[in-house]
Amino acid sequence: MNSSPIGIFDSGVGGLTVASAVKRLLPEESVVYFGDTAHLPYGDKSPEAILHYSKKITDFLLNNDCKIILAACNTVSATVWEELSGYTEGKSIPVNVIDPVVSRITELYPGSRYGIIGTKNTVGSNAYPEKIKKIDPAAEVFSMATPLLVPMIEEGFVNDDISDAIIKTYLSREHLRGIQTLVLGCTHYPIIREQIAAFYGHEVKVIDSALIVAGHIRSILESGGQAGKGRPAIDRFFVSDHTEYFSKIAGIFFKEKITIEKVDLWK
């Protein structure tokens, strides 16, 4: 039994989709969440900047005694994971959001024709195609950067004509024609999952990574005897800059009233 919290971080609101799934599967676990809203989006930053931000946040989560540090950001997971996991190893259990998803989808949908959408950095890294093809050589993988979706979501353009138009513009491109499975390669994208599924007439499997990653964390904790039980869960939420939309989305995912604290890690 280990009552230390699970640390989760992302560039903004996207990681809240994963944090919410973790709380759904593991209600007795405490969570410390950090949204780096001052530096979002990570998708167009250099690997050096992403690693710098990620290390600072990791140090913050380690100082909060987190037993797992989850990079709930596909850009971090795709571009600087090797360096960041090495930095974390021995201090906490590092988890990314790509490996659990690839493992699960190749098990469920072998030989599928996959579409991957994500930030420029995630798509440019080629992480998803390489990992999928390594497990399932028969799979076909088509990746496309969709850089407007993160700022669109962070600005609150969801379930409206603007977001519908942007989604349609991206997903109508020839590159993704004929896909059977679409992987949302950014933790922001589950917020617009229903809009994306509706665009495809619900005929394409749209993969939301949040529950897959939460299930992976549950397996790690249970197999390692690290599950936190017997104490009330205490969740804490931090941002590097207050934004109105972060508070709004946090309120949607976490029904109880939560307090969001601003912390400047780069003073």
Stockholm file with secondary structure:
# STOCKHOLM 1.0

chainA/1-267         MNSSPIGIFDSGVGGLTVASAVKRLLPEESVVYFGDTAHLPYGDKSPEAILHYSKKITDFLLNNDCKIILAACNTVSATVWEELSGYTEGKSIPVNVIDPVVSRITELYPGSRYGIIGTKNTVGSNAYPEKIKKIDPAAEVFSMATPLLVPMIEEGFVNDDISDAIIKTYLSREHLRGIQTLVLGCTHYPIIREQIAAFYGHEVKVIDSALIVAGHIRSILESGGQAGKGRPAIDRFFVSDHTEYFSKIAGIFFKEKITIEKVDLWK
#=GR chainA/1-267 SS CCCCCEEEEESSSTHHHHHHHHHHHCTTSCEEEEECTTSCCGGGSCHHHHHHHHHHHHHHHHHTTCSEEEECCHHHHHHSHHHHHHHHTTTSEEEESSHHHHHHHHHHSTTCEEEEEECHHHHHHTHHHHHHHHHCTTCEEEEEECTTHHHHHHTTCCSSHHHHHHHHHHHTSGGGTTCSEEEEESTTGGGGHHHHHHHTTTCSEEECHHHHHHHHHHHHHHHTTCCCCSSCCCCEEEESSCCHHHHHHHHHHCCSCCCEEECCTTC
#=GC SS_cons         CCCCCEEEEESSSTHHHHHHHHHHHCTTSCEEEEECTTSCCGGGSCHHHHHHHHHHHHHHHHHTTCSEEEECCHHHHHHSHHHHHHHHTTTSEEEESSHHHHHHHHHHSTTCEEEEEECHHHHHHTHHHHHHHHHCTTCEEEEEECTTHHHHHHTTCCSSHHHHHHHHHHHTSGGGTTCSEEEEESTTGGGGHHHHHHHTTTCSEEECHHHHHHHHHHHHHHHTTCCCCSSCCCCEEEESSCCHHHHHHHHHHCCSCCCEEECCTTC
//
